Amino acid sequence: MAHPVRQGSVGVSAVGGAVQLVLLQLWTRGATFALNQLALRLITREVLGVVAVEMELLLATLLFLSREAVRMSLLRAPAIDLAGLPARPVQRQPPGAGAVATAAAAGRLVRILPRQAYVRLQALVNFAYLPVAAGGALAVAALTYDEWRRSGAGTGAAAAVVAVPASAVLVYCIAAVVELATEPLYAASVAGGGARLHVRVRVEGAAVLARCVTALGLLILAREAAADDGSRTSVPFDVAVMAFAWAQLAYAACLAVGYWGHYYFLLCRPTVLVAERRHDVRGLDLLMPHELQDEVLAWSFAKQGFLKHLLTEGDKIMSVVLFTPAIQGDYALVERYGSLVARILFQPVEETGRMYFSKALGTKDGDPAAMEADVRAAAQTLQLLLRLYALLGLFFVAFGPNYSGLLIDVLAGRQFAAGTAPAVLAWYCAYVPAMAFNGVAEAFFQSLAAPADLARQARWLAAGWTAFVVAAAVAAPSLGARGVVAANLLAAAVRIGFSWSFVRRFLLEDAPARLRAVHVAAADVGGNADADADTAAARLRAELRPLASLAGALPRSRLVFAAFAVAWGATRASDVLVGWLTLRAKAAHLAVGILMFALTSVCM
C-alpha cells in the first residue's frame, strides 16, 4: 500500500539535500583549488591559459548548451523514489508484467513500479536523452571547426589556436559526450527528490577526486621524465595540456561508472517491474528511451540559456579572441582567485538578502504599521550592507594593488609573479567592490521584480554585455588582460545602474503608493482616509529618501578616507622600495601592511 508523503518530510528532505549540495560545492572547490596550487608549480602560464580558458570554454559551451535547458525543466518534475518501492519475492506473475519478466525474476526480489509513476519517469528519461544527441552534434561541430582552423592556420591568432594539441581538443570533446551520457541517470537522481541527492554527492565527489589525482599524477610523472632527460623546467606544453585532458576524461568516466553502477544495483538487484504494461520493461530498460514525444523539446529554455552563457563566459570568449595563451593564463589565475573571494564573501550575503527582502517586503494586507516598519527595516538593511561593502571595497583598493605581487608569488610561484598577473590582480581589486554592490542590488531586484521588470533586465543585460565586448576590444590592445577587467567593471556599472534605478523607484514611489493603498483600505468609511494615507506615504518617502542614495553608503567621515589614502601611500612605497623578492623583504612588506591595516581599522 502506498504511503502518503508528509509535508514535514519534504521539508526535511529539501534541507538535507541542500546541505549535501553545499558540502559537494565545498569539496569540489577545495579539491580544485588544492590541485591548482600544486599544479601551478609544474606548468607554464601558457598551459594554464589553454587549460583554464580555451579548454574550459570549450567544455562549458558543449555542456551548457546541451543540457542546461533540460536540467532546468527537470527541476520542476515531481519526485519518483525508486528505492522507496517495497521489495518482495516473486510468488506469482505480476499483473501485466508478462511471462518473460516473471520467469527472469523468479526466485528474486522485485519492486513493482505503478503505471502512472512509470509514465512520469519515462518522460523524464526521454527528455534527458536530448543532451546526449545535442552534445554529440556540438562536439562534431567543434572538432570540424578546429580542423578547419588548423588547415588554414598561418600566423597571428590562428597560430595560437594550432598551439593547442588536436588530441587534447578531441579528448575534451569525448569527455563532454561521456559526461552527457550520464544525463538520464542525473534525471533519475533528480526524479528521486531528496532521497537520490546523496547519489549525486557521492558520484560527483568521487569524480572530482579522480580528476585531481589523474592530473597531478600525470604532471608529476611528466616532470620526473623531463628531469631524467636533463631538463629541470616545467612540464612540456603538449604533455601538460594532455594531462588535464585525460584528467577531464577520468572525471567523466567516473561519473558514468558511478551513476550507471548505482542504478544497475537499484533497478536490477532486485528487479524493478512495471505493472500493467503490454510488453516487458524491466531493470535498466527503465532508463532507455521509449515512446518519444515531440512536446519534450524546450526551445525557449535553450534560447535563454544561450544568452546566459554569453553573459557568464564573456570574459573567456574575449580572452581567447584577443590574447596569447600566456596572457590568458595570467587572467585565468587572477579570475580564479577573485571569483573565490566573491563566492566566499559575497554570495552567502546575496542569497540571505534575497530571501530576507522577499519576505520583508511582501504585501501586508490590512496592516499599514507592519508594512511601514518592514519597508523601513528592509531599506536600512540594504543601506547597511552597502556600507559594509563600501568599507571592504576601500580595503581592497588601498591594500590589494600593493600586495598583488606578493600574493601571486606566494601562491602561484615566481614565473606568474614575473608576468602580468600582479598588474591584472591590482586592477581586479577595484572590480571586487563593483561585484559586491551589483550582487546586493540585484538581490533586492530579484526579490521584488515583476515579469515586466525581468524583461527590462534582460535588455539591460544584453546592453551590458555589448558594452563589455566593445570596451574589451578597445582597451585590450593597450592594456592587455587589464582591459578585460576594465570592461567587466563597465558592464558591472551598467547592471548596478539598472538595479539601483529599480531600488530607488521602489523606495520612493512603489512602497509609498502601496502604503497609501493599504491605509485607504484599512480606514473607516467616512473618515479622512485619503488625507491620512497621503500623510503616511509622504512621511515614509521622506524617511526613505536618504536610504535610496548610493552616496549614502560611503563613509561620512573624511578621516576614514584620509586613513585609507595614507595606507595606500605607505604600502605603495613599501612595495616599490622594499619589494617582495626575498623572504626578508616579504616579511618587511607584510609588516607595513599589518601596521596600516591597524591604523585604518582604528579610524573607521
N, C-alpha and C positions, 0 to 999 in steps of 0.2 A: 504494500500500500504506500502510495506517495505521501510524503510528509510535507506540510506547508512550510514555506520559508519564512521565518520570523524576521520582522523588521530590524530587531536588535542585532541578529546575527549578520545581516547585511552590513550594518554599520561597523561591527567589529571586523568583518572581513575586509572592508574598504580600508580601515585604519591599518590593519595588519599588512595589507598589500602595499599601502603607501610607505610603511616603514621598511618593508623588504626592498622596494624600489629605491628608496633613499640610500639604503645600505649598498645596493648594487651600484649606484652612482658614485658613492664614496670609494668603493673598491676599484671600479674601473678607472676613475680619475686618479686615485692614488697610485695604482699599479702603472698606469700610463705615464704619470709624472716621474715615478722612480725609474722606469725604463728610459725615458728621455734623458734624465740626468746622467745615467750610466752610459747610454749610447752616444751622447754628445761628445764624450771623451774619445770615441773611436771613429767618428765620421767627420767629414768636412762640411763647411757651410753649403756647398753645392748639393751635397747629398740631402741635407735637411731641407733645402729649398725644393728639391724634386719630390721628396717623400711627403713632406708636410703640406706642400701647396699643390703641386701638379697632380700627384697620385691621389692625394686625399680629395682633391676637387673632382677628379675622375670618378673615384669610388662614391663620393657623396652624391654626385649627379646621377649615376646609374641607380643607386639605391633609393634616393629621394623621389626621383621622377617615376620610378617603377612601383613603389609600394606606399608612399605617404598617403595618397588619397584613399587607398584601400584600408590602411590601418586606421585612419580617422573614421571611416564608415564602420569598421568592426567594433570600435569602442562603444557604439550605440546599440550593439546587438545584445539580446537577452542572454543570460548565463545558462550554460548546459554543462553540468558537472558529471562527466562520465564515470569518474571514480566513486561518485556517490550512489551509483546504481547498486542495489543489493545483488550479491553474487550467491548462486546456489547450484547444486549439482543438477545435471540433466537427468530427469526421470521419465519425461515424456516429451513428445515433439512440441516445441514452442509454437503457438498459433501463427500460421502464416510464414514460419521461418524456412520451411522446405526440408525435405528428407536429407538432402546432401549436407546442409548445415548441421542438422541434428546428428547425423552419423559422424561428422567430423568432430563434433563437440562431445560425443558420447564419453562418459567417464570423466569429464572435466567440468570445471565450474563455468557458468555462463552468467552474463548480465543481459537482461532484456531491455533494449532501448525503445521507449514508446515511439510510435509512428510520428507523432507531432514533433517530438524532440529531434528525431532523425531528420525531418524535413528542414528544421531550422539549422541543424548542424551542417547538413549537406549544402544548404545555400551559402553558409559562411565559407565552407571549404572550396566550393566552386569559385566564389568571389576571390579567395586567397590565391588561386592559381593564376589570376591575371598578372600579378607582378612577375611571375616566372616567365611568362611569354613576353611581357614588355621588357623585362631586363635582358632577356636573350637578344631581342631585336636591337635594343640600345647598345649592348655590348658589341654586336656585329657592326653596327654603325660606327662606334668609336674605333674599333680596330681598322675598319675600312678608311676612316678619316686619317688615322695615324699613319697607315701605309701610304696614303696619298700625299701627306705632308712630307714623308721621308723620300718619296720618289722625286719630289720637286724641290728638295732642300738644297740650299746653296750656302748662303751667308745670312748673317743677321739673326732674326728671330727664329727662322726655320732651322738654323744650325743648332740653336739651343734645344729645339724640340728633338732633333736627332740625337742629342747627347743622352737622352733617356733611352735605356736599352729597350728594344722592341719586345724582348722576352718578358721584361717587367710589366709592360702595358698588358701583354697577353695574360700573365698570371693574375694581375689585379682584376681584369675583366672576368676571368674564370672564377676568382674568389667572390666577385659580386654575384655571379649567377648561382654559385653554390649556396651562398647566403640566402639568396632569394628563394631557393628551393625549399627552405625551411618555413616559408610564409604560411603554407597550410597548417603546419604544426603550431606556428605562432597564433593562427586563427583559433585553433582548438584550445590553446592555452588561454587566450583572451575569452573564448566562449565559456571556459570553466570558471570565470569570475575569480574571486579571491582564492578559491581552492587551488587554482592552477598557477598562480603567480609565483609560487615557490619553484616551479619548474623553470620558469624564465630566469629567476635569480640564480639558480644553481648552474644552469647551462651556460648563460652568458658570462657568469663569473669564471667558470672553468675555461671558457673560450678566451677571455681576456688574459688569463694566466698563460694559456698556450701561446698566444701571440707574443707576450712579453718574453717568455723563456726562449721561444724559437728565434726571435730577432736578436736578442742579446747573445744567445749561444752561437748563432752563425757569425755574428760580428766578432766575437772573441776568437773563434776558430780562424776566421779570416785574418785577424790581427796577428795571431801566432804564426800563421803561414807566411805573412808578409815579413815578420821578424826573422823567420828562418832563412828567407831569401836575402837578408841583409838590409831590409828596409824597416825603419822604426817610425814611419809616418803613419797617417791614418789608413783605414781600410780603403782599398781601391774603389773608385766611384761605382763602377758597374757591379762589383761584388756587394757593396753596401746596399745599393738600391734593390738588388735581387734578394738580399737578406730580409728586408722589410716586405718585399712582395711575397716571399714564401711564408713569412710570419702572418700576413693577412690571409693567405690561403689556409694556414693552420687554424686560424680563428674561425673561418667559415666552415672548415671541415669538422671542427669540434662542435660548432652549433648543429650541423647536420646530424652527426653521430649522437649527440646528446638528445635532441628533440625526437628523432626517429626511434632511438633506442627506448626512450621513456614510453612513447606511445605504442611501441611493439609490446612491451610487457603489460601496458594498461589495457590494450584492446584485444590482444591475443592470448594472454595468460592471466585470468580466464578470458575466453572468447566473449565478445560482445555481439549479440544478435539483434536484429531489428524485427520487432513484432509487426504483423500484418503487412508483410511485403510479398509481392507476386514473384520475385526472384531473390536469390540469396545475396545478402550484403552482410559480410561478417569481417571481424578483425580489422586489419589495415585497409580493407575496402572502404571503410567509412571515411578514410582520408584520401580517396581517389575521386576525381570529378565525375559526377553523374547528373543527368537531367539539367544540362547547362541552359541558362536563361539569359536573354539579352538585357533584361532590365537591371542586371547587376552592374552594368557599366556606369561609372560615376564621372562623367566628363567634367562636371562643374568643379569637383574636388581637384581634379588634375590641373585645371586652369589656375585655380587659386594656389595650388602647390608650386606651380612654375614661378609665379610672381614671388612667393615666399622664398623660394630657392635663390632667385636672383638677389633679393634683399639680404639674405643670410650669407651668401658666398660671394658678394660683390667684391670685397677686398681681394680674395684669392683670384677671382677672374681677372681683375686689373693687374695683379702682380704677375700672373702668367703672361699677360699681353705685353707688359711694359718692362719687366725686369729680367735680369740674368738669374740663373739658379742661385748664385751666391747672395745676391740681394734678397731674393725670395727667402733664403734660409734665415737671414737676419730678421726679416719681417715676421716670419713664422715663429721664430724664437720669442720675439717681443710680444706677439699677439697671444701666444700661449700663456706667458706669464701674466699679461694684462687681463685676459679672459678668466684666468684662475682667480685673480683678485676680485673681479666683478662678480663671479659666482659665489665666492665665499662671503664677501661683504654686502653686496647689494641685492642679489637675488632673493635671499630669505626675507629681507625687509620688504621687497616689492610684493612677494606672494602674500605676506601677512597684511600689508597695506591694502592689497586688492580685496581680500576678504573683509577687512575692517570697514573700508569705505562702502562696500556693497551693503553691509548690514546696518551701518550707522546712518546712511543716507537713504535707506528705504522709506517708503511712504508711511507716515504715522497718521492714519486717518482718525480724525476726531480728537487729536491731542496736540494742539498748537505748541504748548510748552515743551513737550517732549521733542517734537520736531525741531524747534528752535534751538534747544540745548544740544541735540545731536549734530545739527549742521555747524553750530559754533565749535563743538568739540572736534569734528572732523577737519574743519578749516585750521584750527590750532594745531592739530596733529600733523597735517600736511606741512604747515609752516615750520614746525619743529623738526621734521625730517629734512626739509630743505636746509635749515640752518646747520644741522648736523653734517649734511653732505657738503655744505659750503666750507665748514671748518676742515673736514677731511680733504677737500679739494685744495685748500691752502697748504696743508701739509704735503700733499703730492707735488704741488707746483714748486714749493720752496725747497724741498729736500730731494725729490725724485731725480731731477735732471743732474744734480751734482753727485749722486751716488749710483747712477745707472751703470757707469763703467765698472765700479767695484762689484755691483751685484752680478753683472754679466760675467766678470772674471771669476768670481767665486762659484757660480752655479754652472756655467757653461764652458769655461776654460779660456785660455789666452787667445786662441785663434778667433773666437767670436768677439772677444773684447777688443781685438785689434781691427775688427771690421766696422761696419756701420751700425751694428746692433745697439751700442750705447747711445748714439745720437738718436736713433729711432725710438728707443725706450724713453729718452728725455722728452721727446715730443708726445709720446704716448701718455706720459704723466699728466699732460694738460687735457688729454681726451678722457681720462678716467672721471673727473668731476662731471663732464658732459654726459657720460653714460649714467652716472648716478642720478642727475637731475632728470634725464629723459626717462629713466626707469620708474621713478616715483610719480612723475607727471602722467605717464601712460597707465600706471596702475590706477590712478584716480579716474582717468578717462574710461578705461575698460570696465570699471565697476559701475558706471552710470550711462554709458553710451547707448543710444537708441540705434536702430538699423540705419537710419539716415546718417547718423554721425559716423557709423562704421564705413559707410560708402564714401563719405568725405575723407575719412582717414586713409582709405585705400588710394585715393587720388593724391593725397599729400605724401604718402609713402612712395608712390611712383615718382612724384616730383623730387623727393629727397634722393632717391636712387639716381635720377637723371643728374641732379646737382653733384652727386658723388662722382659719377663717371666723368663729367666734364671737368670738375676740379682736379681729379686724379690725372687725367690726360694732360692738363695744362701744367700742373705742379711737378709731376714725376720727372720730367726730363732734367730739371734743375735741382730738385730736392731729393730725388730717389724715393726710397720707401717712406721717407718723412712726408712726401707729398700725398701718399695714400692715407697716412694718419691725419693730415690736414683735411683731406677730402672727407674722411669719416667724421671729423669734427664739424664740418659744414653740414653734412647730412643729419647729424645729431641735432644741430641748431634748428634745422627745418622741422624736425619731428618735435622738438621741445616747443617751438613756436606754435605749432598746431595744437598740441596737448594743452599748453598753458592758455591759449585763447579759449579752449573749452572750459578750463578751470575758472577763468575769470567770468565767462558767461554764466556758468552755473552759480557761482557765489554771488554775483552782483545782479543777476536777472532771474534765473530759474528758481533758485532757493527762495528769494523774497516773494516771487509770484506764487510758489507752492504754499508758503506760509500764509499769504493773504487768502488763498482759496480755502485753506483749512480753517482759518479764523472765521471766514464768512459762513462756511458750512456748520461750524460749531456754535455760532452766535444765536441768541434767542431772536425769534421773529419780532419785529417792531423796534428793536434797539438800533443804536448807531453802529451797525455791523461793518459797513463799508469804511467809515472813518476809523474805527478801531483797527480794522485789518490793514488799512493804509499806514497807520502809525506803526504797527508791528513790523510791517515789511520794510518801512523806511529805517526803523531802528536796527533791524538785522542787517540791512545793506550798509549802513554806516559802520557797524561793528566789523563787517567782513571786508570792507574796502582795504584796510591796511594789510590784511592777510592774503589779498588777491594780487599782491605785487611780488615779483621775483626779487626786486631790490630789497624787500624786507627780510629776505633770508640771509643777507650779508651781515657780517658783524657790524654793530653800530659804533664801536669804539675805534678811533684812529690808532690807538696804542696797539691793537691787535695787528693791524696791517703793518705798522712800523716794526713790530717784533718779527713778523714773518719776512719782511724786507731785510732786516739785519741778519736773520738766519740764512736767507738765500745768499747774501753777500759773503758771510763768513764761510759757509760751506763751499761756495764757488771759489773763493781764494784758497781754501784748503785743497780743493780738487786740482787747481792749477799749480799751486806751489808745492804741495806735499805729494799729491797723487796717490796711486794705489798699486804700483807695480811690485813693491816688495812687501813682505809681511809687516815690517815696522811701519811702512807708510800706510798700509791698510789700517793698522791699529790707531795711528795718529789721526787719520782722516775720520775714522769712525768715532773717536773720542770727541772731535769737534762737533760732529753731528749730534751726539748724545747731549753735549752741553747746550747746543742751540735748541734741541728739542725740549729740554727742561725749561729754557728761557721762554719759548713760545707758549708752553703749557701753563706757566705761571701767569702770563699776560692775558690769557683767554678769559 
